[in-house]
């Protein structure tokens, strides 16, 4: 590489300009150019109108080929400042605040409070707030006002939160005292109803509720309130409480042996309509029933007979019956107060459906004795102990399964070889039919085979309902 001619202009500028060459000159560095006399005609300035200066020829920088060293880093730009207005250095990469007057900055306070300013405007406003007390106070008021513009969030919990928590706890955490499997549905359904009752207000305890069931072949109903429903559950659960040796919540129990009579006696005995005060006794009794059932005197088999007036149920079936009625009436209450309510857990729903299917042969026999079955069926009944006509009940969805229902006699075993009809129902729909909430004609049943046998079974299922 050829060196420049030393006789040329600025022949001494062989050293690459350092970072400080723009701000000032090195006093030890020889410069062939004329000194800067402050009129703009010196080195680095602009030629004045009365002093012409020949154009400079740039001197090539040294390179790695000349010195064996790497090229010097390019100088970092520094903001030029005029005399008397020197400010703090601006960090590299940051946006310097623009020079805005007080009125403009004051007009930007609203946009700044809403975070709608550009980065440069934000920097200018915040730099101004550090030195202007009036604008700082105004900015504080605007920022507080912006906080009031946000929509207030409701502090009320999600109505379904308690239900989800209970379902999770009941499904994962084992009880401290082991509860028999036949008492678990009652334990779960009373816990769910208790959660519903704790979520409603005092006024909702007087919300009207219509209880529905079937009497013979005719639907019937009774009007009451949410508190009246809980009083009904308290009174009928008392049948199980008496069997387990607990106190009877009904003082006139001797005159009211069955569920319907006990309920009417309870409603008549109260001088005023039931109120929220009935919640505590019902809740305490339900806890005592579950606790006592865990230490039942029959070894936990659940075979103690529970009288229901004109019939009896073993303790294990009576607890399932009470779980079923608790769920059904909890749904009535939920509809009255507009509360979300889900069906029972599938394993509990299956146990309730199984109880209904096992009660169907007795219900068919009772309707046959009352002359409510299809005509002509009594002439072809199979003798007790021998297989007779059967109906296949198929339950789909939650709690599903299949059951063979004997049609001729409760003592006649069902047999697939004597199957004359097949009925398919949804699990929740079958329970609503057994609760008297839908009529047999309204049940969306898949039917195959003997139509009269199917009708008898559907009406028998509806006859399982009661107040």
C-alpha positions, 0 to 999 in steps of 0.5 A: 500500500502506497503512502500519501505524498507528504507534500500534499495538503494535511500530510500529517493526518496519518493518524485516524481521527479518534473519538475526541476529534469532533469535540476538540483538537489534540494540543500535541497533534500537528495540524497543517490547516489554519487555526479556527478563529471562530468565524466559521472558516477554520477546520471543521467549520463552514467557509465565510462569505469573505474567505474562500477555502480550497476544498480538502482532499480526505486523507485515507485512514490507516488499515490493518495492512499498514499497522498490523492492528485492527481498524479503530471503532467508529466514533459514537455520536454525541449530541451537540450542545450550544453554550449555556444550554448544556444538558445531561448526556442521553444514553445510547438507544434512548429517545431524547424528549422533544423540546415542548413548551409548558402549554403543550405539555399540560395539554398532553397530561390527559393522554399521558394518564391514559398511556396514549402518548408516544415514547418521546412525548411520555419522556417529555411529560415525565421530565416536565413533571419532575420540575412543575408542581402544578402539572404534577398535581394535575397528572395525579388527579388524572391518573386517579380518574382513569382508575375510576373508568375501569368497570368494577368487577363483581365480588360475588363468587361463581354460583357453580364454584361451591358445587365444583368444590364439593364434587371434587372433595366428595370424589377424592377425599375419603371420610373420616368415618367410613360411610357404607356405600348405600349411604354415600348417595344420601350423604352427597345429595344432602351436602349438595342441597346444603350448599344450595341453601347456604347460597340463597337469601332470606327472601328466597326461602319464601319462593313458591315451589310446586311439588308434583307426583302421580296419584293413580294415573293422574298427575297431581301437585301441591304448592309450597315454598322453599322452606316448606320443601325442607320441612317436608324432607326433614319430616320424611327423613324422620322415618329413617331417624326413628329406625336408627334410634334418633329423635323424631322431628314430628311430635304427632308421629303416631297419627301419621305413619306414612310420608304424605300424612307426616308432611301434612301433619308437619305443615298443619302443626306449624303456626306460621309458614316455615322459614329459614329456621328449618335449615338448621334442624334438617342439616343436623338430622342429615349429619346424624343419619349418615353418622349413625348409619356408619355404626348401624346395629345390624353390622352395616348391612343396611337390612333394618326395616324402615316403615313407610306406612303401608310398606317397608324398605330395608335401611339401605334402600330407604337411604337410597330413597331419601337420596333420590327424593333429596335430589329431586326436591333440590332440583325443584328448589333450584328451579324456583330460585334460578340456581344451577343444579346438576344430576348426581354422580353417575355411580349414585344415579345408577344406584337410584335407578337400580332401586326404581327398577327393583321396585317396579315388579311390586308397583306392577302387582299393586296396579294389577290389584287395583285394576289399572293394568291393561285388560286381559293380562291377569288371565295369562300370569305365570305361577310364582317361582316359574319364569314369566313374561319379562321386559328389558329396561335399557337405561342410557347415559349417566347411571346406565345399565340394563334390567329385566323386569318380571311382568307377571309377578314379583315372585316370578323370576325374569328370563331373557327367553320370555322377553316380550318388550324392550324399552330404552330411556335416558337415566335422568329421564327415567328418574324424572318419570319415577318422580312424577315430574313427567308423564308416561306419555311424555317419556321419550322412550324407544319401544319395541315389542308388546305395547301394552306391557310397555305402557304398564311398566311406564305407568308403574314407574310413574306410580313410584312417585309421592309427595 
